[in-house]
Amino acid sequence: MPRRPRARKQGPVEPEEAPSGGSPPHALHAQDRTAPHWALDYAHRLAERHPPHHRILIQTSMSPSGYFHVGNFRDTVCAHLVHRALRRMGRRSAILLSFDDYDPVRAGQAAREPELAGHGERPLGAHRERAARICRTYLAELRAVGILPAEADDAGRTPSDGDGDWQTHYQYERYRSGEYRRIQRRYQRDAQRLADLLGKDDGRDLFAVYCLQCGRNSTEIHHLDRRAARYRCLSCGAELTARDPADIKPSWALDWTLRVAHEGIDCEPAGQDHCSAGSTMDRTRPVYDRYLGSPQPVIVPYGLVRAERGSGKISGSRGGGPYVRDLLAVHPAPLVLWLYARRNCLSDLRLGFGAAAFLGACEEFDRFARSATSASGDGRARVLWELLIDERPDGYGTLPPMRTVLGALYGHGCAPGAARRHLTARHPGADAALLEERIGHALSWLTAHGRDRYWAAAEDPPSGGAVGLLIEQLRAHTGPGAPRAGRTRADFREIYGALFGTEHGPRLDTLADVFGPAVLADALESYRDRGERPLCVRIPAASDPVLQEAVSRAS
């Protein structure tokens, strides 16, 4: 049968038009602002919808086309918060993390990335090594932040998978194993009816075959029924019949309703662009109401995650992150979760590593932690902490501010041991383990993001006699600190310019104690005679544990 032309994409439904049997699209964004936290509002909706014995399943899903960034993470955090809110209410709940690795590799991405060469339009999961690496990296980040249960293995599987608090599904595996075979055949049989409900002219447009000959999904279906799909491949020219439903992939919107029905999904976070009028969440309502006969899952809509500056959203397709591991390098796990939970989920979120964003987040989190532990503090702060993590907040209130920790590191040549001794003497009540963690985070930020702020580059240092005089003094010096002299501001600028290419730096006494007079004199001679700055290696330019340890040993 000749292929009918594809239907022209319909315009979005106006917000005031409610799909039959459902609430208006804008109801997806309605919230009870009197609730102590937005996650509790969605938890209450779920509790009211389902009987007490029902285990409420919350799905968070994403496609491993690239490493998952801090924007993807918002989806999982929303699921985590609603899950903990339900548990706080005494309800059974579980999170289903679904990796959509049966989605095809985009042809443009395959052309750009050498690792994907030849994989364009084939399933992401078919490149098993790459897909597994991306998914397991994200799972390791979820474990580090406290979302993935301790009993889960590296692939996210738990001993009680299917009946516990956590499940991890790989859609390539589930489709290829025939997990959805029964409901897929039903969808294929009713393709035209589903097309009518979704506003499509041709039911065949709701499916694509992964070619039996070349494996690509650049196919057009000539005939479709519950048993098979006869198609032509536009890549290799094959004209074949696919009889296994595992080779016949529903479109994204239809795939979502299929999995909701099969897995029993009750709730799912989604970006607001998927929840607007004319979006997937809007257009699929008739499928739930008039075909599946079940309510659409409770949707938790969330805003974009944007960079610290600019108007663009953070996108993994552009590469480079940032990733959850980048946040964890400079913040403790409760603070990372708090960054996502403190704002209403409908609001856009800005994340960054500049001084204003980093220090502002640390200071606000410290105030939040103190309020969560105070008997007279904000009750909402205590509720929010309980939603974040099981760890108690008490120890965070004993810590010196991040600015103080940064100052101690800077003043002691980025040597963690020396900074620790300095801070412990001045803050004897600080929790030792959390102080050690904060020093590590401060060092990571200072060396990876704060270098320009704390080690501002100077122009070529003046060629006075301060460097030569200090070299002579250091060669003869045997006492603590640096040899004394009546140095002017110009002298210090010359010395620090020679050592680090900056206008200022840690006190010379500190540098002499950390590195020793001989090493300091050698460094000055290296610049004077050869223009080299060997101490710049000892003050790490990135968060490198080996370099950190070397500097710590030197102290």
C-alpha positions as CSV (number, residue, x, y, z in Angstrom):
1,M,0.0,0.0,0.0
2,P,1.5,3.4,-0.9
3,R,2.5,5.5,2.1
4,R,0.2,8.3,3.0
5,P,1.9,11.7,3.6
6,R,2.6,12.5,7.3
7,A,0.2,14.7,9.0
8,R,1.2,18.3,9.6
9,K,2.0,19.0,13.2
10,Q,-1.0,20.5,14.9
11,G,-0.7,23.7,16.9
12,P,-0.8,23.6,20.7
13,V,-4.2,23.4,22.4
14,E,-5.2,26.7,24.1
15,P,-4.7,26.5,27.8
16,E,-8.4,27.0,28.5
17,E,-9.3,23.9,26.5
18,A,-9.4,20.8,28.7
19,P,-9.0,17.4,27.1
20,S,-12.0,15.2,27.5
21,G,-12.2,13.6,30.9
22,G,-9.2,15.5,32.3
23,S,-8.4,18.7,34.1
24,P,-7.1,21.8,32.2
25,P,-3.4,21.7,31.2
26,H,-2.6,24.6,33.6
27,A,-3.8,22.4,36.5
28,L,-0.4,20.6,36.1
29,H,1.2,23.7,37.6
30,A,-1.3,24.3,40.4
31,Q,0.2,23.9,43.9
32,D,-1.0,24.2,47.5
33,R,1.4,27.0,48.7
34,T,0.3,26.4,52.3
35,A,2.2,23.1,52.4
36,P,5.5,23.3,54.3
37,H,7.2,22.2,51.1
38,W,6.1,21.5,47.5
39,A,7.1,17.8,47.7
40,L,4.6,17.3,50.5
41,D,1.9,18.8,48.3
42,Y,2.5,16.2,45.6
43,A,2.8,13.5,48.2
44,H,-0.6,14.4,49.6
45,R,-2.1,14.2,46.1
46,L,-0.7,10.8,45.6
47,A,-1.8,9.6,49.0
48,E,-5.4,10.8,48.3
49,R,-5.4,9.0,44.9
50,H,-4.2,5.6,46.1
51,P,-5.4,3.3,49.0
52,P,-3.1,2.9,52.0
53,H,-1.7,-0.5,51.1
54,H,-0.7,0.7,47.6
55,R,3.0,1.1,46.9
56,I,3.4,4.4,45.0
57,L,5.9,4.2,42.2
58,I,7.7,7.4,41.0
59,Q,9.6,7.2,37.8
60,T,12.6,9.3,36.8
61,S,13.8,8.7,33.3
62,M,16.4,10.0,31.0
63,S,18.2,9.0,27.8
64,P,22.0,8.3,27.9
65,S,22.8,10.2,24.8
66,G,25.7,11.8,26.8
67,Y,26.8,12.1,30.4
68,F,24.0,13.3,32.6
69,H,24.4,16.9,33.8
70,V,23.1,19.0,36.6
71,G,19.9,19.7,34.6
72,N,19.1,16.0,34.3
73,F,19.7,15.6,38.0
74,R,16.7,17.9,38.9
75,D,14.4,15.2,37.6
76,T,15.8,12.6,40.0
77,V,15.9,15.0,42.9
78,C,12.2,15.8,42.5
79,A,11.5,12.1,42.5
80,H,13.7,11.6,45.6
81,L,11.9,14.5,47.5
82,V,8.4,13.2,46.8
83,H,9.5,9.7,47.7
84,R,10.8,10.9,51.1
85,A,7.7,13.0,51.6
86,L,5.6,9.9,51.2
87,R,7.7,7.9,53.6
88,R,7.4,10.8,56.1
89,M,3.6,10.4,55.8
90,G,4.0,6.6,56.5
91,R,3.1,5.6,52.9
92,R,4.9,2.9,50.9
93,S,6.8,4.4,48.0
94,A,9.6,3.5,45.5
95,I,11.7,5.2,42.8
96,L,12.0,3.7,39.4
97,L,15.1,5.0,37.5
98,S,14.6,4.3,33.9
99,F,17.4,4.7,31.4
100,D,15.9,5.2,27.9
101,D,18.7,3.4,26.1
102,Y,16.4,2.0,23.4
103,D,16.2,5.5,22.0
104,P,18.1,6.0,18.8
105,V,21.5,7.7,18.5
106,R,20.9,11.0,16.7
107,A,22.6,11.0,13.2
108,G,24.2,14.4,13.9
109,Q,25.7,13.3,17.2
110,A,27.1,10.1,15.6
111,A,28.7,12.3,12.9
112,R,30.3,14.6,15.6
113,E,31.5,12.0,18.1
114,P,34.1,9.4,16.9
115,E,33.0,6.9,19.6
116,L,29.5,6.9,18.0
117,A,30.7,6.6,14.4
118,G,28.6,4.1,12.5
119,H,26.0,4.0,15.3
120,G,23.7,6.7,14.0
121,E,20.0,5.8,14.2
122,R,20.8,2.6,16.1
123,P,19.7,2.1,19.7
124,L,21.9,3.8,22.3
125,G,22.0,0.6,24.3
126,A,23.4,-1.3,21.3
127,H,26.7,0.5,22.0
128,R,26.8,-1.3,25.3
129,E,30.1,-0.2,26.7
130,R,29.4,3.5,26.2
131,A,25.8,3.3,27.5
132,A,26.9,1.3,30.5
133,R,29.7,3.7,31.3
134,I,27.3,6.7,31.2
135,C,24.6,5.1,33.3
136,R,27.0,3.7,35.9
137,T,28.7,7.1,36.2
138,Y,25.3,8.7,37.0
139,L,24.5,5.9,39.5
140,A,27.8,6.5,41.3
141,E,26.9,10.1,41.6
142,L,23.5,9.2,43.0
143,R,25.2,6.9,45.5
144,A,27.6,9.7,46.5
145,V,24.7,12.2,47.1
146,G,22.7,9.6,49.1
147,I,19.9,8.9,46.7
148,L,20.9,5.4,45.4
149,P,20.4,2.9,48.3
150,A,23.6,1.4,49.7
151,E,22.5,-2.1,48.8
152,A,22.3,-1.3,45.1
153,D,25.1,-2.6,42.9
154,D,27.0,-0.6,40.3
155,A,24.2,-1.2,37.7
156,G,21.6,0.1,40.2
157,R,20.1,-3.3,40.9
158,T,18.9,-4.1,44.4
159,P,18.4,-7.6,46.0
160,S,14.7,-6.7,46.3
161,D,14.4,-5.2,42.8
162,G,10.7,-5.0,42.0
163,D,9.5,-4.8,45.5
164,G,11.8,-2.5,47.4
165,D,12.3,1.2,47.5
166,W,14.4,1.4,44.4
167,Q,14.4,-0.1,40.9
168,T,16.7,0.5,37.9
169,H,15.5,-0.4,34.4
170,Y,17.3,-0.3,31.1
171,Q,14.8,0.0,28.3
172,Y,17.1,-1.6,25.7
173,E,17.2,-4.7,27.9
174,R,13.4,-4.7,28.6
175,Y,12.3,-4.2,25.0
176,R,14.8,-6.8,23.6
177,S,13.7,-9.3,26.3
178,G,10.1,-9.0,25.3
179,E,9.0,-7.5,28.6
180,Y,6.4,-5.3,26.8
181,R,5.4,-7.8,24.1
182,R,1.8,-8.2,25.2
183,I,1.0,-4.5,25.5
184,Q,3.0,-3.7,22.3
185,R,0.9,-6.1,20.3
186,R,-2.2,-4.4,21.7
187,Y,-0.9,-1.0,20.7
188,Q,0.0,-2.2,17.2
189,R,-3.5,-3.6,16.8
190,D,-5.1,-0.3,17.9
191,A,-2.6,2.0,16.1
192,Q,-5.2,4.0,14.2
193,R,-7.4,4.4,17.3
194,L,-4.4,5.7,19.2
195,A,-3.5,8.0,16.3
196,D,-7.0,9.5,16.5
197,L,-6.6,10.1,20.2
198,L,-3.2,11.7,19.8
199,G,-4.3,13.9,16.8
200,K,-2.4,12.0,14.2
201,D,-3.7,11.0,10.8
202,D,-1.8,7.7,10.4
203,G,-1.2,5.1,13.1
204,R,1.9,4.0,11.4
205,D,3.5,7.3,12.3
206,L,3.4,6.2,16.0
207,F,6.0,3.5,15.4
208,A,9.4,3.0,13.9
209,V,11.1,-0.3,13.1
210,Y,14.8,-1.0,13.9
211,C,15.8,-2.5,10.5
212,L,16.5,-6.2,10.7
213,Q,19.3,-5.8,8.2
214,C,21.2,-2.6,9.2
215,G,19.8,-2.0,12.7
216,R,18.8,1.6,12.0
217,N,15.3,3.1,12.6
218,S,15.3,5.3,9.5
219,T,12.3,3.2,8.2
220,E,8.9,3.8,6.9
221,I,6.1,1.3,7.7
222,H,3.9,0.2,4.8
223,H,1.7,-2.1,6.8
224,L,1.2,-2.5,10.5
225,D,-1.0,-4.9,12.6
226,R,-0.7,-6.7,15.9
227,R,1.5,-9.5,14.5
228,A,4.0,-7.6,12.3
229,A,5.2,-4.5,10.5
230,R,6.2,-4.5,6.9
231,Y,8.6,-1.7,6.2
232,R,11.2,-0.2,3.9
233,C,14.6,0.9,5.3
234,L,15.7,4.3,3.9
235,S,19.3,3.6,4.9
236,C,20.0,0.2,3.4
237,G,17.0,-0.2,1.1
238,A,15.8,-3.4,2.7
239,E,12.1,-4.3,2.4
240,L,11.3,-6.7,5.2
241,T,8.7,-7.7,7.7
242,A,9.4,-7.4,11.5
243,R,7.4,-9.9,13.5
244,D,9.0,-9.4,16.9
245,P,7.6,-6.4,18.8
246,A,11.1,-5.9,20.2
247,D,12.1,-4.5,16.8
248,I,9.1,-2.1,16.6
249,K,9.6,0.9,18.8
250,P,6.7,3.2,19.7
251,S,7.1,6.9,19.5
252,W,8.2,8.8,22.6
253,A,4.7,9.8,23.7
254,L,3.2,6.3,23.1
255,D,6.2,4.7,24.7
256,W,5.6,6.7,27.9
257,T,2.0,5.6,28.2
258,L,3.0,2.0,27.4
259,R,5.5,1.9,30.3
260,V,3.2,3.8,32.7
261,A,0.5,1.1,32.1
262,H,2.9,-1.8,32.2
263,E,5.0,-0.8,35.2
264,G,2.2,0.8,37.2
265,I,3.8,4.3,37.4
266,D,1.9,6.7,39.6
267,C,4.1,9.8,39.5
268,E,6.7,11.3,37.3
269,P,8.7,14.6,37.3
270,A,8.9,16.4,34.0
271,G,10.3,19.6,32.7
272,Q,7.7,22.3,32.3
273,D,8.2,22.3,28.5
274,H,6.7,18.8,28.6
275,C,3.7,20.0,30.6
276,S,2.5,23.0,28.6
277,A,-0.5,23.1,26.4
278,G,0.1,20.9,23.3
279,S,3.0,19.1,25.0
280,T,3.4,15.3,25.5
281,M,1.7,15.4,29.0
282,D,-1.2,17.3,27.5
283,R,-1.7,15.3,24.3
284,T,-1.5,11.9,25.9
285,R,-4.4,12.6,28.3
286,P,-7.0,11.1,25.9
287,V,-4.9,7.9,25.8
288,Y,-5.2,7.5,29.5
289,D,-8.9,8.6,29.8
290,R,-10.4,6.9,26.7
291,Y,-8.0,4.0,25.9
292,L,-6.2,2.8,29.1
293,G,-9.1,3.8,31.4
294,S,-6.7,4.9,34.1
295,P,-5.6,8.4,35.3
296,Q,-2.5,10.0,34.0
297,P,0.3,9.9,36.6
298,V,0.7,12.8,39.0
299,I,3.2,15.0,37.2
300,V,5.8,17.1,39.1
301,P,6.7,19.9,36.7
302,Y,10.0,21.6,37.2
303,G,11.8,24.6,35.8
304,L,15.0,24.8,33.8
305,V,18.5,24.6,35.4
306,R,20.5,27.6,34.1
307,A,24.1,28.6,34.4
308,E,25.2,31.2,36.8
309,R,25.1,33.9,34.1
310,G,23.2,34.2,30.8
311,S,19.8,33.0,29.8
312,G,20.6,29.6,28.2
313,K,19.7,26.4,30.0
314,I,22.4,23.8,30.9
315,S,22.3,21.1,28.1
316,G,24.2,17.9,27.9
317,S,24.0,18.0,24.1
318,R,26.5,20.8,24.2
319,G,28.9,18.7,26.3
320,G,31.1,19.7,29.2
321,G,28.5,19.5,32.0
322,P,28.6,20.6,34.7
323,Y,27.9,17.3,36.4
324,V,26.8,16.2,39.8
325,R,30.3,15.2,40.6
326,D,31.4,18.8,40.0
327,L,29.0,20.0,42.6
328,L,30.1,17.2,45.0
329,A,33.7,18.3,44.6
330,V,33.0,21.6,46.3
331,H,29.9,20.9,48.4
332,P,28.7,18.2,50.8
333,A,25.8,16.0,49.7
334,P,23.1,17.7,51.8
335,L,24.0,21.1,50.3
336,V,23.8,19.7,46.8
337,L,20.3,18.3,47.5
338,W,19.4,21.6,49.2
339,L,20.4,23.6,46.1
340,Y,17.6,21.8,44.2
341,A,15.0,21.6,47.0
342,R,15.2,25.1,48.5
343,R,13.4,26.7,45.5
344,N,9.9,25.9,44.3
345,C,10.1,23.2,41.7
346,L,8.3,25.4,39.2
347,S,11.1,28.0,39.4
348,D,14.1,28.1,37.2
349,L,17.3,27.3,39.1
350,R,20.7,28.9,38.6
351,L,23.9,26.9,39.5
352,G,27.5,28.1,39.2
353,F,31.0,28.0,40.6
354,G,31.9,31.7,40.7
355,A,32.7,33.3,44.0
356,A,29.3,34.9,44.5
357,A,27.4,31.7,43.7
358,F,29.7,29.4,45.7
359,L,30.1,31.6,48.8
360,G,26.5,32.7,48.8
361,A,25.3,29.0,48.7
362,C,27.6,28.1,51.5
363,E,26.5,30.9,53.7
364,E,22.8,30.4,53.1
365,F,23.2,26.6,53.7
366,D,24.9,27.3,57.0
367,R,22.0,29.5,58.1
368,F,19.6,26.8,57.0
369,A,21.4,24.1,58.9
370,R,21.4,26.2,62.1
371,S,17.7,26.9,61.7
372,A,16.9,23.2,61.2
373,T,18.6,22.4,64.5
374,S,17.3,25.3,66.6
375,A,14.2,24.7,68.8
376,S,13.1,28.2,68.0
377,G,14.1,28.0,64.3
378,D,12.0,27.8,61.2
379,G,9.7,24.8,61.2
380,R,9.9,24.7,57.4
381,A,13.7,24.3,57.6
382,R,13.3,21.2,59.8
383,V,10.8,19.7,57.4
384,L,13.1,20.4,54.4
385,W,16.1,18.8,56.1
386,E,14.1,15.7,56.8
387,L,13.2,15.5,53.1
388,L,16.8,15.8,52.0
389,I,18.6,13.1,53.9
390,D,18.7,11.0,57.0
391,E,21.9,12.6,58.4
392,R,21.3,15.0,61.2
393,P,22.2,18.7,60.6
394,D,23.8,19.4,64.1
395,G,27.4,19.2,63.1
396,Y,27.1,21.8,60.3
397,G,26.3,24.5,62.8
398,T,29.7,24.0,64.5
399,L,31.7,24.8,61.4
400,P,33.6,28.0,60.6
401,P,32.2,29.9,57.6
402,M,33.5,28.8,54.1
403,R,35.2,32.3,53.8
404,T,37.2,31.6,56.9
405,V,38.3,28.2,55.6
406,L,39.3,29.7,52.3
407,G,41.3,32.3,54.1
408,A,43.1,29.7,56.2
409,L,44.0,27.7,53.1
410,Y,45.1,30.8,51.2
411,G,47.2,32.0,54.1
412,H,48.9,28.6,54.5
413,G,49.9,28.1,50.9
414,C,47.0,25.7,50.2
415,A,48.4,23.2,52.6
416,P,45.4,21.4,54.2
417,G,47.3,20.2,57.3
418,A,48.4,23.6,58.2
419,A,45.0,25.1,57.6
420,R,43.4,22.4,59.7
421,R,45.6,23.1,62.6
422,H,44.9,26.8,62.3
423,L,41.1,26.3,62.1
424,T,41.0,23.7,64.9
425,A,42.8,26.1,67.3
426,R,40.3,28.9,66.6
427,H,37.2,26.7,66.4
428,P,37.7,24.0,69.0
429,G,34.0,23.0,68.9
430,A,33.9,22.2,65.2
431,D,32.9,18.7,64.1
432,A,36.2,17.2,63.1
433,A,35.0,15.0,60.2
434,L,32.8,17.8,58.7
435,L,35.7,20.3,59.1
436,E,38.0,18.0,57.2
437,E,35.3,17.7,54.5
438,R,34.9,21.5,54.3
439,I,38.6,22.0,54.0
440,G,38.6,19.5,51.1
441,H,35.7,21.3,49.4
442,A,37.3,24.7,49.9
443,L,40.6,23.5,48.4
444,S,38.8,22.0,45.4
445,W,37.0,25.2,44.8
446,L,40.0,27.4,45.4
447,T,42.2,25.5,43.0
448,A,39.6,24.8,40.3
449,H,37.4,27.9,40.4
450,G,38.7,30.5,42.7
451,R,42.3,30.8,41.4
452,D,41.6,34.1,39.6
453,R,40.0,35.6,42.6
454,Y,42.7,34.5,45.1
455,W,45.7,34.4,42.8
456,A,45.0,37.4,40.6
457,A,47.5,37.6,37.7
458,A,49.9,40.5,37.6
459,E,51.7,42.2,34.8
460,D,55.4,41.5,34.5
461,P,56.9,42.2,38.0
462,P,59.2,45.2,38.3
463,S,62.9,44.4,38.0
464,G,64.0,45.9,41.3
465,G,66.4,44.4,43.8
466,A,63.8,42.8,46.2
467,V,64.1,39.3,44.6
468,G,67.9,39.2,44.7
469,L,68.1,40.5,48.3
470,L,65.5,37.9,49.5
471,I,67.5,35.1,47.8
472,E,70.6,36.1,49.6
473,Q,68.7,36.3,52.9
474,L,67.0,33.0,52.5
475,R,70.4,31.2,51.7
476,A,71.7,32.4,55.1
477,H,68.4,32.1,57.1
478,T,68.1,29.3,59.7
479,G,65.2,30.5,61.9
480,P,61.4,30.2,61.5
481,G,59.5,32.2,58.9
482,A,61.1,34.5,56.4
483,P,64.0,36.8,57.0
484,R,63.0,40.3,58.1
485,A,63.5,43.4,55.9
486,G,61.8,46.7,55.4
487,R,59.9,45.7,52.3
488,T,57.6,48.1,50.5
489,R,54.5,47.3,48.5
490,A,56.5,47.4,45.3
491,D,59.0,44.9,46.8
492,F,56.2,42.4,47.6
493,R,54.7,42.9,44.2
494,E,58.1,42.0,42.7
495,I,58.5,38.9,44.9
496,Y,55.0,37.5,44.4
497,G,55.2,38.2,40.7
498,A,58.4,36.2,40.5
499,L,57.0,33.3,42.6
500,F,53.4,33.0,41.2
501,G,52.8,35.7,38.6
502,T,50.4,37.4,41.0
503,E,50.3,40.7,42.8
504,H,49.9,39.1,46.2
505,G,49.9,35.7,47.9
506,P,50.3,33.9,51.3
507,R,52.5,35.6,53.8
508,L,56.3,35.0,53.2
509,D,56.6,33.6,56.7
510,T,54.0,30.9,55.8
511,L,55.7,30.1,52.5
512,A,59.1,29.8,54.2
513,D,57.6,27.5,56.8
514,V,55.7,25.3,54.3
515,F,58.3,24.9,51.6
516,G,61.5,25.8,53.5
517,P,63.9,28.7,52.9
518,A,66.0,26.7,50.4
519,V,63.1,25.8,48.2
520,L,61.8,29.3,48.3
521,A,65.2,30.7,47.3
522,D,65.5,28.1,44.4
523,A,62.1,29.2,43.2
524,L,63.1,32.9,43.1
525,E,66.3,32.0,41.3
526,S,64.4,29.9,38.7
527,Y,62.3,33.0,37.8
528,R,65.3,35.4,37.9
529,D,67.5,33.2,35.7
530,R,65.1,31.2,33.5
531,G,61.6,32.8,33.9
532,E,60.2,29.7,35.5
533,R,57.8,29.5,38.4
534,P,58.1,26.0,40.0
535,L,56.0,26.8,43.0
536,C,53.0,27.2,40.7
537,V,53.0,23.4,40.5
538,R,53.0,23.1,44.3
539,I,50.0,25.5,44.6
540,P,47.7,23.2,42.4
541,A,45.9,24.7,39.4
542,A,43.2,22.1,39.7
543,S,41.7,19.8,42.3
544,D,44.3,17.1,41.9
545,P,44.6,14.8,45.0
546,V,48.2,14.0,44.2
547,L,49.2,17.6,44.2
548,Q,47.1,18.3,47.3
549,E,48.9,15.5,49.2
550,A,52.3,16.8,48.1
551,V,51.6,20.2,49.4
552,S,50.1,18.8,52.6
553,R,53.2,16.7,53.2
554,A,55.3,19.8,52.7
555,S,53.5,21.5,55.6
